[in-house]
Amino acid sequence: MGLLQARQRDLLRAEQYLSAARSHGYDEPTVVYWLVRVCVAAGRYHSALDHAARYLRDNPANWRLRLVVASIHEALGDHERARRELEQIVSDQPTTPLPRYRLALLYSLHPSEQKRAVPHYEAYLALDPEGVHAAEVETLLARARDPAPEPERAPPLVVLSASEPLP
């Protein structure tokens, strides 16, 4: 019934039905998958995070759901939390390329952390040299290894009124 409501775009009711299904013992991984999708589609990101967190407490190795959680945190502007989630995935799944790519991108957002992106870009290319993101990663890797110097900043422009004396 929850999926029917979702198809009809009644996303709040879909969440309610799916939550009820979860509490009545339906296949939890499937229900949580749909709960998170429905909540994200409705723009209810914190509800999606709540549903995911409950599931991840008992199933911490579900790296795919943890990747979705990291994406939601990143979309909400909580880069620190997204970084922690991605680092956890990389620690648990060191041979999985996508989390490496995503973590490197997150590091690259902050100039002071661009060097931290390098080993993750390199790992992505080593794990999936022909991957979907390979060409992009090669470009980003070159940029992260040798970032462009920051442009010199001009002194601030001070506008004086015609009657204001110069010092």
N, C-alpha and C positions, 0 to 999 in steps of 0.2 A: 504494500500500500504506500510505503514511503517513496519508492521509486516512481510510482504513478503520480504522486503529488509533485515530485521533482520535475517530471516530464511536463506537467501542467503548469510549471513555474510557481507553484505554491510552496516556496522553499521553507517557510517557517513551519508549515504543517508537515512537510516532508521530514524536517529535522525532528519534529515531535514523534512521528511514526517510527522513524529509524531509532530514536532513543528508546522508545518502547520495545522495539524488536531486540535491541541490545540487552535490555533488562530482562527480557523473557528468554534469553539464551540462544538467540539466533547466532549464526557464525560470526563471531566478533570481528575478525579481520575484514570480512566483507562489509559488515555494518559500519565499522569505523571508516573504512575507505569512502563509503557513500556519505557518511555524516560529514567528513571533512570536505568532500567535494561540494555538497549542498551548502554548507556554511560559507565556504569561500565564494561560491556563486552568488550567495545572498549578501556578500560583503560583511559577513559576521565572522571576522577573522579571529577574534578572541574566543568565540564559541568553538571554532575549528581547532584552535590551540588547546582548549580545555578537553575536547573529545580526544584529540591525539595524545595529550599528556596522560590521561587516564589509561589509555592503551599502552603507551610506552613504559609506564611504570612497571607493568607486568611483562612486557615484551621489548626490552631495551635494544635488542639486536635488530629490530626492524628498521634497517637503514633507509629504506625508501620512504617510509613515513617520516622519519627524522629529517630527511632531505626536504620534504614538503614543509615541515615545521620550520626549518631554517629559512626556506623561501618566504614563508609568511612573516617571520620575524624581520627579515631583510626588507620586505615590502612595507612593514610598519615602521621602518627606520631604526629598529633595534639591532644594529650591526654587531654589537658585542654578543648578544644572545645568538644571533645567526652564526657568528664565528665559532662560538663554543659548540653549537650543534654540529657544524661542519667538521670541526677538529675531532669531535667524538666519532663521527662516521669514518673519517680518515684513519683514526687510530684503530677502530674496530674492523675496517674493510680496506686495508692498505693497497690492495690490488684492484680496487674498483676505480675506474678513471673519472667518472662524472663528479663524485664529491671532490676529487683533487682539483678539477677544473673550476668548480664553483667556489671552493675555498681560495684558490689563487685569484679569482675575480674579485672576491671580497677584500682580500689583502691589497689588491691593486687600486682599490678606491681611495686608499689613504697613502699619500706619497711617502710617509715615514715607514710604511710597511711593505712597500713594493718589493724589496729584496726578499721578504718572506714568501712572496708569490713564486719566485724562481724555482725552488725545488718541486713545487706542486705542478707547475707548468711542465717541468721536465718529466715528472712522474706520469703525468697525463700522456705525454707523447711516447714515453717508453711503454706504457700499458696499452695505448690505442693509437699507434702512429698514423693510421688511416681513418681515425674517428671523425665524427661529424664536426668537431671543433678544432681539428688538427691545424688547419691553415690559419685560423684565428689565433690559436695558441702560439704558433711559431712567431707571428707578428708581436703578440703581447709579450712573449718571452724575450724577444730582442729588446723591446722597449723597457721591460722590467730590469734587464741586465745592465742597460745603459740608458737610464732615464735622461731626458733632455734637461739641461740646466734651466733653473727657474729664470724667467726674464728679469732683467734689472728693472727695478721699480723707480719711476720718476718721482722726484720730490713732490709732495702735495702742492697743488696749485692754490695760492692764496690770492684772493681778490681783495684789493683795497679800494675803498671809495675814493673819489677824487679829492675829498677834503681831509682824508686821513694822512697824517705825516708818516714818512718812512723812518724807520729806526736809525 
